Amino acid sequence: MLVPKLIKMTVIASRQRRGDVSKTAENTGFSPSYVSRVFRGLRNNETILSEGYRIASRRMKNIDPNA
């Protein structure tokens, strides 16, 4: 199933945990700074987005304590 780029970025942002950038960088072979730029939408790389989505999609959403 193909998941659109915007959906992947939203899932990653809402479920991201400490260490996800490093883990994604290690799994894909890209630098952590480049992975971070892709997650923030400043660069485009489908391989990194797919790996970040795979890591984050199994988690529950982060809960905002101020909401």
Buried (B, 14 or more C-beta within 10 A) or exposed (E): EEEEBEEBBEBBBEBBEEEBBEBBBEBBEBEEEBBBBBBEEEEEBEEBBBBBBEBBEEEEEEEEEEE
